[in-house]
């Protein structure tokens, strides 16, 4: 019995170390690209822990499985692509106009995608709308 209890404790500790993103579930069976894919809007935007959501309410991001991105504000659409970086938590968006931004993935679920700009610390808490 002690052997099973020890094995259970070791398994729990090992799984805890496998967590990829700070605010995400411990484990997911859905591939990362499939969780990123979709149309997203800002549910909450934080800058230094201050709510800045009103400035981004009209922004829509659409990420496809083939790693293209469409960023839309009202009737203006910008195209680009997304990729992951050297670290599991890196999420990079490069727009066709040359703008390149590296984010840290904070949470990645099917309906929630939180990313934090590594340079400006602007955090987008996105929700899936499609």
C-alpha positions in Angstrom: 0.0 0.0 0.0 2.8 2.4 0.9 4.3 1.6 -2.5 1.2 2.8 -4.3 0.9 5.9 -2.1 4.5 6.9 -2.9 4.0 6.3 -6.6 0.9 8.5 -6.6 2.7 11.3 -4.9 5.6 11.1 -7.4 3.1 11.1 -10.3 1.4 14.2 -9.0 4.7 16.0 -8.5 5.9 15.0 -11.9 2.7 16.3 -13.6 2.9 19.5 -11.7 6.3 20.1 -13.2 4.9 19.6 -16.8 2.7 22.6 -16.7 3.6 24.7 -19.8 1.8 28.0 -19.1 1.4 29.8 -15.7 -2.4 30.0 -15.7 -3.3 27.0 -17.8 -4.6 23.5 -16.9 -1.9 21.0 -15.9 -2.5 18.9 -19.0 -4.4 19.1 -22.2 -5.0 16.5 -24.9 -5.9 19.1 -27.5 -2.8 20.1 -29.6 -1.6 23.7 -29.1 -2.3 24.8 -32.7 -5.9 23.5 -32.4 -6.4 25.5 -29.2 -5.0 28.7 -30.8 -7.1 28.3 -33.9 -10.2 30.5 -34.0 -11.6 34.0 -33.8 -10.8 35.9 -30.6 -11.8 39.1 -29.0 -10.4 40.9 -25.9 -12.4 40.1 -22.8 -9.9 41.9 -20.6 -6.7 43.9 -21.4 -4.3 44.8 -18.6 -1.3 47.2 -18.7 0.7 47.0 -15.4 -2.4 45.5 -13.8 -4.6 48.5 -14.8 -7.6 47.7 -16.9 -7.2 49.0 -20.5 -10.0 46.9 -22.1 -11.9 49.8 -23.5 -9.0 50.6 -25.9 -9.2 47.2 -27.5 -12.9 46.3 -27.5 -13.2 46.6 -31.3 -10.1 44.4 -32.0 -10.7 40.9 -33.4 -7.8 38.4 -33.9 -8.3 35.3 -36.1 -5.6 32.6 -36.0 -5.7 29.7 -38.4 -4.2 26.3 -38.1 -1.9 27.1 -41.1 -0.5 29.9 -38.9 -2.0 32.9 -40.6 -3.4 35.7 -38.6 -6.0 38.4 -39.4 -6.2 41.4 -37.0 -9.3 43.5 -37.5 -10.3 46.8 -36.1 -13.7 48.0 -37.5 -13.3 47.6 -41.3 -9.5 47.6 -41.3 -7.9 44.2 -41.7 -4.2 43.4 -41.3 -2.6 40.1 -42.4 0.3 38.2 -41.0 1.4 34.9 -39.5 1.9 33.5 -36.1 4.4 31.0 -34.8 5.9 29.7 -31.5 9.4 30.5 -30.4 12.2 28.7 -28.6 10.3 28.4 -25.3 7.0 26.6 -25.1 5.4 29.8 -23.9 6.6 31.9 -26.8 3.9 33.1 -29.2 5.1 35.4 -32.0 2.9 37.4 -34.3 4.5 39.0 -37.4 2.3 41.2 -39.5 2.8 41.8 -43.2 3.8 45.4 -42.4 6.9 44.2 -40.6 5.5 44.6 -37.1 6.8 41.6 -35.0 5.6 41.0 -31.4 6.6 38.3 -29.0 4.1 37.3 -26.4 4.2 34.9 -23.4 1.3 32.5 -23.4 -0.2 32.7 -19.9 -3.3 30.5 -20.4 -4.3 28.4 -23.4 -7.6 26.7 -23.4 -10.2 26.1 -26.1 -12.2 29.2 -25.1 -9.5 31.3 -23.3 -6.2 32.5 -24.7 -4.1 34.8 -22.5 -1.0 36.4 -23.9 1.4 39.0 -22.5 3.6 41.2 -24.6 7.1 40.4 -23.5 8.3 44.0 -24.2 5.4 46.2 -23.0 3.8 43.8 -20.5 0.4 44.5 -22.1 -1.7 41.4 -21.3 -4.6 40.3 -23.5 -7.1 37.9 -22.1 -8.9 36.7 -25.2 -12.1 34.7 -25.5 -13.0 32.6 -28.4 -16.0 33.9 -30.4 -16.0 31.3 -33.1 
